[in-house]
Amino acid sequence: MKRTLLILGFLTIAMSAFSQDIYTVSTKTVKAKVPATLWGLFFEDINRAADGGVYAEMVENRSFDFPKPMTAWQTWPRPQLRDGILMVINQSAVNAADPKYMQVSLNAKDTVGLMNSGFDEGMSFKKGLAYNLTLRYRQVAPGIHVRIFLFSAKNQVIGRTSLVLKDSKEWVNQEVSVTPTDSARTGKLLVIFEGAGKLDMDRISLFPSDTWKNRKGGLRADLVQKLADLKPGFLRFPGGCIVEGNQIVHRYQWKHTIGNLEDREPVQSIWADDVPERQTPDYMESFGLGFYEYFQACEDIKAEPLPIINVGMSCQFDAAEVVPTNELEPYITDALDLVEFANGDINTYWGKKRAELGHPAPFNMKLLGVGNENWGPQYAEHLKLFTDRLKAKYPEVKLINATGYSRNIPVFTYMDSVLRARKADIIDEHFYDTPKWFMDNSNRYDTYDRNGPKIFVGEYAAQSDRIGSMKNKNNLLTALSEACFMTGIERNADVVSMASYAPLFAHVTGWQWTPNLIWFDNTTSYNTPNYYVQQLFSVNKGTDVVPLLKDGKAICGQDSCWASAVIDRNANALIIKLVNMSGSVRSESIRLDAGVTGEAQWTSLANPNAGVVNTIARPDAIQPETKIFTVKGKEFKFSAPPFSLNILVLKLNGVAPEGPAGSKP
Ligand code: AHR
């Protein structure tokens, strides 16, 4: 974000009335408390968000467990598999969680190798940075030596080391570090075996040492930092459709994602073949980023954890398999056990497991999603069974219930009426729609029942082309239309307690869905205009919603402008958010019921070309700019540039209203 310190002539205060439209702000009339959770994140392993993305593992198919076990691997120097020198052993009948491993048999002074090309474009190496290679192996007949090479795109060796193996008949993990002498964006790893003997290998793994918080086998620091920079109120995980899976057998099972990596049974992602135009047959979920790591990440970035659990139904856009109600017990048990894992003390079975993984203190989970994007009578029936059991044991945990995939269609209205009749805690609504829809619906929540369930806008994103189109772009127009809608969410923060853009991450070549908030390749990443809109709302969320009106009405499109206002009681500031969706300057007089004084801050995300996008090559084609100006008194003129979101932070000349800090849902 660019920052400029400027004293702006045209923004200085004038005490007289202006001919422009007059916006009035009542800083002393608190309409709602801003929930601490209002602006949060939706994380799903779609578009290589986890494996090949934020999970920093560089070796694709590190455990040879993919359906095609040589995916991403090549034997070296020539195909060796059929010679019995390199053999994939399938042990799935006795170990379903860890079905395959690789066996190397050398009976002469021979040299063979395995080369891995990494995810998508290849491995990205930074000159001088240490990379940690882990080999999980057991010796069947000792005598094999291992050498490790890092290659550049041009097949030049840029790093090398060797590993003296332990004489262990049991599976062991052994680590060695290798530091490249040059950088490479599309590199490879080669592991060479020499000598005579027989070696079983269950995993060959390579991580950079500069992971988030320097955790071994952890997450990509640059991508987690982008999440932290959004100051999210919550993190919803692990999805999305992957919660449901395209078949029940592929559903997300959190118990399969904790503990030793070899106990985390890999599953083919629903996104491997769900989008015909962008098939990704090698998309597997390794669960290296599992539920413990998700909870830990939430703690790191100070976001409330919001896990979503499967409700005994697979994705309703796919096979739509439904588990009979009399067979739901294991699913309900998984949900109950998850609360114990997150919150139970260390004397409980699952609380003890959490402690053994390194976190004796509870994660203090307060929110749980029961079902992802489910709908219909079967969902209503399953939900009742889950809710009764969860509420009986954990009444303090707020449950989030789904209403399907869209707004105001029978699928939605049926679930909405069921959930309102049941007095659900929080109802999840999803909107993928045109920019116009987002602009036209900024008043959606004005008429919602103030005493009914809270609303979680759990997935939303404006589509520049059409819903599901591969041509959708994260351009400024879509971002600003979301900002219009978000002013409506903010104005209705007494009803809407949470909102998250979706999806969050996408690999620039490995994606299946567009648009997305953050795009990356294996080396770098960039923020979309939509990211900046989320960030500007989140870091300026304030504590109390106050009215900002024109002619006594909320500003929802008059003269192509949308606006809302909050007080930040902690900073004693008034924050105005104003979107100009037109291609020309919009000038307003802003009249307050309290004086403002001193330096004020104006941050704008603006460009006369509403089609502007950021890219890997031009990551800063559009970014917010901040200027400082001086204000005094109770009225000032503001000119909003064409196609802009503007955040004005004004120091109040007096005490902001009393009240508790941002409330929880
Ligand atoms: O965000 C992408 C997908 O959209 C999610 O997985 C699903 O919940 C919705 O249909």
Boltz pocket constraint, residues with backbone or C-beta under 6 A from the ligand:
constraints:
  - pocket:
      binder: B
      contacts: [[A, 44], [A, 46], [A, 239], [A, 240], [A, 241], [A, 242], [A, 372], [A, 373], [A, 405], [A, 459], [A, 502], [A, 503], [A, 513]]
      max_distance: 6.0
